[in-house]
């Protein structure tokens, strides 16, 4: 679990670094923030213990639906445009 968490977070960090250094436009701020937060919430217990208890599985499923709701609310709050453009 430690390796999977590190791989996911390192991969998204490298992508963001490439976008930043090349001056590209990034249109996925909310989605990436949700991925990083959920990855950290699920990944931190992997650093503390060697096996996942059942309640972390329930937490993972709850965070999945919670992240879908957050993305839905974000899309509906931006005047039906759907993205938040920012230059990182």
Beta strands, then each sheet from edge to edge (+ up, - down):
strand 1: 25-26
strand 2: 86-87
sheet 1: 1+ 2-
end
